[in-house]
Amino acid sequence: MVNTALNIKDCNRLIVVSHLLPTVCRFRGKLLKSSAVSISSYEQYLAEKEERYKSLELNVNFNSKWEFTHRQSHSAMNSGIQVLKQELGADKVIHLGLPGDLETVEGQKISWSELNENSEMRESLINELYSELKQIPLLIEPEIIHSYYNGYCKSVLWPLFHYILQNYSSGRKENEYWEAYKLVNEIFTKKIAEIYQPGDLIWFQDYHFLVAPSLLRKAIPTSTIGLFLHTPFPTSEIFRSLAKKKDILKGILGSNLVGFQTYSYSRHFISNCTRILGLESTPRGIEYNGSVTSVEIFPIGIDVENLQKELNTSSIIKKIASFRERYAGKKIIIGSDSLDKTKGVEYKLKAYQKFLRLYPEWQSKVILIQITNQNTENENNVALQSEISEMVSRINGEFGTIEHQPLLYYQNRIDRQEYYALLSIADVALITSLRDGMNTMSYDYIVCQKDNFGPLILSEFTGVAGSLSDALMINPWDQTGIANAIYEALTMPKEEQIIKHKHLYKIVSTQTVQSWAKSFVIELLRNSYSYDPSVPIPLLERNTIKEKYIHAKKRLIFFDYDGTLTPIVKTPSAAVPSIEMLAALRTLTYDPNNVVFIISGRDQAFLDKHLGHIRNLGMSAEHGFLIKYPGGVWINCESDTDLTWRNDVENIFNFYTERTQGSFVEKKKCAITWHYRLADPAYGAFQAKECQNHIENSVLSKYPIEILHGKKCLEVRPITVNKGEIVRQLMNIHPDCDFVLCAGDDRTDEDMFKALVENDIEKDNIFTTIVGGVSKKSIAHWRVSEPKDLIDVMEVLAQCTANDISKTN
């Protein structure tokens, strides 16, 4: 790792991308029927809004046409971004996002048509947001946003990531949502590319931008991209039900760094990549397209320092005193959740009802205050709200009296100061989430309980459960267990409460939003410094190779097969050549000035079956053990090679095949290969390591052989057999060659590239080409991203040959 002692100030510029900007935008003019703008009297406006300004602690430029206030939602993330602005300087943090709902300062909604038709209003919004706050709003049609956000984000990804499987009667609606999701990601990517400067770090926030990293990687290959998932990430058994699962995973893997709240979420992501995409995982992350996407853990927290300051303000102190007087003599249980199936509010109420039945002595002594922020845009939430309201009525009807109501239910977002005051006077906090990423209420409660030391009852399915081990852990589906936990919390001795709270507070005060934001950016910065794409290999320039090809008198062309001319597939026999590749290859062999060879690890039977019909094509099988010159027959190049080791290796491979479902042995003339592409990815990789150790300890020391760990396979072959020897042999046969194209994709092909270093051909006429991503390491001079790109180059050269043949005829 390079430059480990990094500082946050080493960051050149940071581009943060989130679904919504952290700013609420209100227009200071009046909307007329003609959509003309009339700016309000600022003096009158300030007089009316003075108190609101004070409570929100705003910094407002009163000479502008828009009022900007802090958005209350996503407070943890927005606080982290604010910290980065303070550390780096406001001008070095640029924030992209949707502006959200727009309105006038009088509360009049601004429609899309009004904003779109009024250029003065629209331009002033864009200009003032950037000049005052370095924020860039993306203005997109409401219909697209609805399908993107309410559709794919909230109706497809959100439920799935929280382990709720959706039942789609038809895929038409989901496809419509998916197209909108891709479109919005493309719009954001295009805007980033417009403002990008070399050295910028790009940080995408959450599941709203899961395909944007790969889009940006294509637009700016050398960019440094980070993605943090604030939500859980499901297991492969759940995630594989998503129709676009591969697109989503490949989109995420365009990032240099992917961050998760907990280890289990990161483990699930890696498991999805290995099981669904068949990729290899490393201690650093996931290998994809020749590069490694780092996967790390970054527990997010809250702004403890600011919260403590706010708790000491006179307004909150007064509210705390008022609430203590109102609920004197009662034990208070507090719950605060958004209206969502994943929050488990209905399970909480059922468990509370169970508690009052199991412990009747508490029926007149305890009050559950449940705050639920409504979001009725989702039809499922409307039904949930109705169910919760009915349960509230039943509980109060069963246990309530004229003097006492055991359940107080607030259906709207309450004032922030009242929220903190309630957390401060509560005796117990109850969180019953079915799945949750970051539950900030638990952290807020711990900080607010600095004098009360109330216990925290926490669902084991929240993202913070692993950190807050001194909370009383509950299963939200276990009503009796929750009821008993409530009783334990209410009767817990004060000494035990103080000890538990001390431990919890230590965690909350160290895992702050400041540490989360800084650690992610520093890791992303470190990733940018260690990003070394093998002294970056440039993309193969078609015009350059075309010109050299046309002027050459004698050409040697060498191709690997798997991963070079065809993509890697799970079943080796399924890697059949495409029609386009065969046509280009056949045309290249027609040219009498060309010597074209396939040099592969495949056996001769496979090569003969799929490529043997091309008359002028030369082939080498099993990494050079067998060779077939154009128009000739197969020849054993290593006839005197010792193969007595084969039985020992085959017995070991058979041993592991019997114990690894989905694996199989492929026997060649000089090599034996054990494939585990169809096995469970994790278990297959484990067995491969065990198998390799077994061979190294029992066979390798006795024979001149080597073990190659390829793509989901182990191959044992004689140490004298490699592709480089075939290339050297062919170069000696054709000393008049003045042009070479040699393409491959893995370690065995590096032997070919090395062989081409030692010759008298002008270096500009040798095109060693690696197939893979921008950071793939190789000694090759050129690169193409994937097999189809190489086939495109072959077609360009084949067209040159076809033109020459037509001229001759």
C-alpha positions, 0 to 999 in steps of 0.5 A: 500500500502506498502512502499509508499516512494520509490526511483528509486535506490531501484530497484535491476535490470531492464530488458527493452524489446523493438522491436529494440535495441536503438543502430545502429550496424555497422561492422568495417570489410570488407565483402568478398565473402567468408564471411571472416572478414578483420578488416579495418585500424582504423586510416583511418577509424577514419579520414573519420568518425571524423566529423560524430562522433562529430555530433552524440556525440558518445562514441565508443570503438575503440578497438572493431569490431563494431561501436555503435551509437544512433538510431534516431527513438523512441527517447523519449523512448530511452531517458527515458531508458538512464535516468534510466541507469544514475540513477541506474547505467549502469550495472543494466539496461539490454536491450533486442531487435532486432538489426535491419538492420546491415551494415559495416561502409562503408554502405554495408548491412550484410545479415542474411546468412552472419551473421549466417555463420560467427560465429566470426562476430555474437559472437563479436556483441553479446559480445560487445553489452553486455559488452559495453552497457548491450544490448542483441540482439535477432537474429531471421530469417528475414522471421519470423521477416517480418511476426511478424513485417511487418505482425502482428504488422504493418498490424494487430495491428497498424491499429486496434489500430488506428481505421483502420479496415482491410479487410482480404479476408481470415484468412490464412495470418493473422494466419500466422502472428499470429503464427510468433508474438507468436513465437517471443514473446516466443523467447524473453520470453525464453531469459528473463527467462535465464537471470532473477534474483530474484528481477528483474523488467521486462518492456515490451515496446509497442504492439510488446509484448502483449502476452509475459507477460502471457508467462513470468508469466507462466515461472516465476510466481513470476516475476514483469512485466510491460507493457507500450503501446505507441499507442492508445488503441481502444474501444471494438467496434473496438477491438472486430473485432480482431480475437485473441482479447482474446489471446491479452487481456489475454497476457496483463493481465499477467502483474503486471502493464499496463501503457497508455498515456491517461486516455481514452486509459486505460478506453478502455482497462478496458472496453475491459477486462470487455466486452470481457473477462467478468472480474471484474474491481476494482479501482486498475485495472482488476481482472484476475486469482485471481490477479489484474493487475494495470492499470495506466496513465503515460504521456510520454514526451521528454528530454527537458534539452538535447533539450535546450542544443542542441538548444544553439549549434553553428551549430543549431544557424547557421542553424536558421540564414540561414533559417530566411534569406532564408524565410525572409518576409514569415510566415512558417507553419511546419509539420513533420510526418511519411508516414502513413495513421494515420498521416493525411498528406493528410487531412493537405494538403487539409485543407491548400489548403482550407485555401489558397482559403478562404484567398487569401491575404495569398497566397504569404505570407505563406509557408507550409514546410511538412517533411514526413519520407518515409516507402515504405515497406508497399504497402498502403504507396506507394499508399499514397505517390503517392496521397500526391505527386499529391496533392503537385503538384496541390497546387503548380500549383494552387497557386505557382508563379515564385517567390513563392512556397506555399508548400515545401515537403521533402520526406526523413528524414532530419538531426536532427539539420535542423529539430530543426532549422525549428521548431525554425523559424516556425510561426505555427506548424500543426498536423492533426493526425487521431489517435496518441499515443505520438506525440513528434513533438508537444513537440519539437516545444514548446521547440524550440519556446522559442523565437518565441512563435508560436501557435500550431494547434493540432488534438484532436485525438492525445494522447497529446491533453488532456495535451496541452489544450492551443493549437488550437484544430482541427478535422482533417476531418474538412477542413474549421475548420483547415483553420480557425485555420490556419488563427487564428494562423497566426493573433493571437496577440503576447500577446496571443501567449506568454500566450499560449506558457507559459502554454504549456511550463510549461506542456512540461517541467514537463511531461518529459521523465525523469518523465515518466520513473522514475514514471513507474519504481517506480510504478512497484517497488511498485507493486512488494513490495505490491505483496502478493499472500496470503503468496504465496499458493504453487501449489498442489503437485501431488506426495504428495497428491497421497502418502497420498491418497494411505496410507489413510484408510478413505477419505472425498473429497469435491468439489465446482462446478462452477469455480472449476470443470468447468470454469465460463461461461456467461450463468450458464446453459452452465456450463456442466461437461466435460467427463474427469471430470465425468469419474474421479469423477465416479471412485473416488466414486467406492472406498468404502473408499471414501466419495465424495460430491459436495457442490455447490450453484447450485439448486438440479435440476441442480445437479441432471440433470448433476451429479445425475447419479453417484450413490455413489456421495453425493451432497449439493445444495444451499450452504448447504440448501439441502443435498443428501447422496450417494444413498439417497434422498434430505433432507432439512437441514434448514426446520425451516428457516424463508423464509418470506423475499423472496417476498421482495427481489424478488420484488427488483430483478424484479425491476432491471431486468426490467431496466437491459437488459440481467439480470435475476432472479434465484429462489432457495428453500432458496436463490434468485440470480440476474445474470447480466453476460449477461448485459452490464458489466459497467451498470450491475456492476452499477445496482448491486451496486444500487440493493445491496444498495436497499436491505441493506436499506429496507430488510437486517435490518428486517431479518437474511439474507446476501447478497453475491456478486459473479461472476456477480451475487447477491445472498440473502440467510439465514445467517445460511446457508453456506457450512462450516456447511455441511463440519462440519456435514460430518466430525462428521458423519465420525470421522475415516477419515484420509484424506481430499481433499476440493477444491473451488474457491470463498468466499463461499468456504472459509467457507469449508476451515475454517471448516476443521481447527477445527478437529483432523486430521493430518494437512499434510493429509488435502488438502484444495485447492483454484482454481485461480491465484498465487496471489489469497487470501485464507486460503487454503493450496494448489492451482491449477491454473484452473479447468482442473488442478484440474481434472488432480489431480482427474485423478491421484487419480482415477487411484490409485483407479482403480489400487486398484480395479483391484488388489482386483478383 
